[in-house]
Amino acid sequence: MPGRIAVSEGAAAVWQTATLTEIRRETPRATTFRLAVPEWAGHLPGQHLMLRLTAEDGYAAQRHYSIASAPDDSGHIELTLDHVPDGEVSTWFHTVARPGDTVEVRGPVSGFFAWPGDRPALLLGAGSGVVPLMSMVRHHRARGLTVPLRLLVSARSPQELIYAAELGAETTPVFTRSAPRGVPVGRMAAAHVAPLLTEPPEGGWEAYVCGSNAFAEHASRLLVAAGQPVDRIRIERFG
């Protein structure tokens, strides 16, 4: 079936060395880090991984991070990380990490939020919640999938919209604090969500919501009010 990707569960349970190969600034707070993982087991769009960073004295910190890249066979994956104040791992990535540095990764982890590309996908994200959703968008494009996919993404301003240069016709941005001239400012609202549920694609939407607790609750309520079945809303919360 188009969009299906095989993932080896055995390999996913093993810690592997990942080498940082590229760093790309996305916004003033968010940066993408490209990692070479030669024995990567493969992943589904929407999955995440565990990352372990070990100091010279043996102290180790582990974090879960969504995978931003589409599945491919290049042996590379990408993570897009916000610089979290006082965050041990994110601060290391944003202030210390350089190409050639190594970390450990294990995964992919969790299939609940995964989208294999076999059903219409309605994606709602805010801030860095767009990261796993972008993996889905990239997968949709890379595979030339014809199944409908739409992305509603909320950001405080155009400057803080992660992947702004890469977003296309499938995306509707919502700006909560400042916006380009002529674009309304405000929270994601029924006016953004309801039209998509008025004429759903054949089979209906599978909805994916990712963001803070407050955003996840707000976006889920909008979906339900517009007629989206509760059992077809998948939520991943940050923070």
N, C-alpha and C positions, 0 to 999 in steps of 0.2 A: 504494500500500500504506500503511495507517495507520502513522504514525510516521516516514515518510520525509521528509527535509528537504533542500532543494537548497542547495548551498554553491558559491559562485563562486570557483574557484581563482585566477583572475586578480586579483580584488579582494583575496583573502587574502594576496597577495604584496606588497601596498603598505602602507607605514607610514601610519597615519591618526592624526589628533589626537583624543584622547578627553578629555572634560571630566568631572571628578568632580562628581556631583550629590547624593550621599547617603553618609553614613557610619553604619554600625550596628555596635555592639559585640555580639559573639556570646559571648565568654568573656573572662576576664581577659587572655588572650594573643592571641585571634583576633578580627579585625574584618572586616566586609564593606564593600567599597567599590563603589558603583554608578557606572558610567561611561556617559555618553552618547557613542555612536559612530554618527553619522548614516548613514555609508556602510558599516556593518558587513556583511560578506558572509554572515552566518549561520553557524551551527555545529551540530555534532552533540553530544549529551550525552556527556561524557567527553573531549572535545577540550580543548586548551589554546591559549594565545596567547603571543606574545612581547611584552614591555613594555619600552620604552626611556625612561629618565629622564635628561635632559640638564641639567647645571649651567650657571650663568651663564658660567663660564670655558670651556665647551665640552666638559668631561668628561662622558662618557655611560656609563651602566651599563644592561645588558640582563639580563632574567630571563625564564624561562618560568613561567607561572602557569596552573593549571587554571581553567576557567570554571565558576563555581558555578551560574549561572542556566540555566533551561531555554531552549531556542531560542524566539524569538518575533520579531515584526516591529516592536517598539517602538523599535529603535535604541539599546537599552541592553543592557549586559552587567554581570555582577557577579563580583567576585573576592573571595575570603575568604582573608586573609593572616595567618599567625602572625607575631608580632613576634620575629624572629630576632636574638639578641644579636650586635651588630657587623654586622648585615646592612644594607648601604647602602640598598637599595631599600625593604625592609620597615620599616626605622627611619624613613625619610622619610614613608612612608604613615602610620605610627602616631603620629608626633610632630610632623610639619610640615603634612601635607596637609590642605586645607580645601576645601569645596565651591567650585567655580569654578576650581580648579587644573587644569592640563592635563598630560597625558603622551602618549606615542605608543604605539600598539599595532599589531600585525600578526598576522594569522591568519584563520581558525583553523589550527592546526598539528597534524599527525599524526592519522591515522584509525584506528590500530591499537587504541586503547583506547575507541573510540567505540561507543555503543550506539544504533542507530537506532530501537529500540522494536519490532522485528519478531520477537523471540525471548525466551523466558523468561530473566530475568536474576537471578543470585545475586551480590550485592554484598558484599564484605568489605573493611572499611576500619578504619584506626586513626588517631587524632589528626586532623591536617589532611588525611589521606588520604581522609576522607569528602567532601571538596569536589567532585571530579568525579563521585562517586557520587550526591551530592545533585542534581546537574544531571539525572541519569537519573531519580531519584525525582520531581523536579519536572516533568520532561517526561511521565512516566507519568501523573501526576495531571492536568496541564494538558490533555493530549490525551484523557483518559478511556480510556486503554488497558486492555484486559482481559487482556493477556498477563501471566502471573505475574511478580512482582518481589518479592524479599526482600532486606533489608539487615541485615547483622550489623556493628555498629560498636563498636570498642573505644576507651575513654577512661579516663584515670586516675581521674576522679571525675565525678559528675553536673555539677559546676560547670565542668568542662573538656570537656563533651560539646557540640561545635559543632552548632548548629541544634536544640538540645534541645526547644525549644517547638514546632518544626515537624515533628518526627518523629512518625510515626503507627503504625498497626497493622502496616505492612509491616516495621517495624524492631525488632530485638532488640539492646539495648545491653548491653555487657559492660564491667564496671568493674574495673580492675586494682589500685587502691590503696584506694579507699573507695567505698561504695555505700549506697543507702538501706537502711533496716532490712529484713531479710528477704531481701535480694538477695545472692547469693554474690559474693565478691571473688576475682579471679584472671584469668589469661590466657584468651583465646579458646581453646576446647578442642573435642575431638571431640564432646562432649555438645551443643555449640551447632551444629556443622556436620553431623554424621552424620544427624540426623533429616530434614534437608532432602533428603538424597541417598537416603534409604530409599524415599520415594515421590516421585520427581521428576515434574514436569509432562510432558505430552506433548511429545516432541521433546528433552527433557532441558534442563539448565541451560547457559547460557553464563555462566561465572564471571568476575568482575572483582575483582581484588585491588589495593588501593592503600594504601601506607604506607611506613614505613622499610624498609631492606633486611632487617632482622631479622624484622619483622612479615610482609613479603612471603614470605619463605622458610617461616616457621612456618605461615601461613595456607594456602599452597600445599600443604604436606605434609599438613595436615588434610584438604584437599579430595581429594587423591589417595588418601589412606588410606580415605576414605569412598566412593570409587568414581568420582570425577569424572575424565573423560578429560583427560589432560595437554594435548592439543591444543585443549581448550575452556576453558583458563584463561588469561586475559589479565592481565598484571601491569604496574603502573606504580609505580615506586619513587621515594621522596623522599629527598634527601640523598645 
